[in-house]
Amino acid sequence: MARFFLHIKLKLPAIIPVFIIPGFLFFHPREDKEVWSKISINEVFISKKTHELFRDENSPAEFGWHITSGSVLMGRSSLYHTFFIPVKPYSPVNVILVERDIFVDDIVSSITLKKYKKKYKLNNNNDFAIIEWEKFLPDSNSGSDYSSSGASDLKNFISDSVDFQNGDYTDYYRVNRDKTLVFIKSDKSGMNITSPGDSACSVISSGNMNTKFFLAECPVTENLLRIRASVGSGKINYSLNAAEGVNRKNQMVPIIMDFIKTLSSDNFFAMDDISNLLMQIMPEESKNYCKNNTFSSKTLNIFCNDYISGAKQ
């Protein structure tokens, strides 16, 4: 029997990617959305007939889902998953059963979610899924700083947290001084940091999806920084150090170096990430600090000698 595959053309959304890990893709909305949808795949039955139809010659079929709103891809997952998407409940949402592949997923069938309906027939092979759809408020416990109008003033040092699952998705900060440089570090990867709207802050990270460190440069006052938890995650602790004025880079380097002292000497991933940030924003200041100081810290000696001196750049 010939095997036919269906393909759907999905538009790239006007939203910002958070991270991509095997089996899952998600996007942060550019704007602030107070009401989201939580869509849980609670039970699935895939028949032997469907398995046989979609299996490869040398491997069994592996099924999963795409979820779309209109023609915008909102997520990709394995067979059992809970999606959080920035779409109000009972807006048009499609859940698409796919046979998963490294490069192109084959479309098995597609259903449109309906209000109050939980059990869905997927095709004529008696395949079905039980799907729960409910409202989710990602910032229900955030306080006033979940929006730009309630932004907290940025201080020289701040320690706080974000927690998507517990309704504390977003923290806004207002930069109240010109020529401000901000170092942000977190205890887990996955945070999203942007300067939304007309704000002029530039935010950089080490460039990999597992980064825990960021630097932001904000040239003028009244700029905004928005910190968000990773979607679907639990609590992420973070801290911010800020320095301002023409000498901000020379002020910031010792702050970052003091943090490096607290790292294990074999934490090469963190040292590599932080050195990438320093070499982008303040290379001369970092090199001068390492050159003009002696250190009792083994980690700091490794960092200065191997990373800042240029050996691993």
Order of alpha helices (4+ residues) and beta strands (2+ residues): beta-beta-beta-alpha-beta-beta-beta-beta-beta-beta-beta-beta-beta-beta-beta-beta-beta-beta-beta-beta-alpha-alpha-alpha-alpha
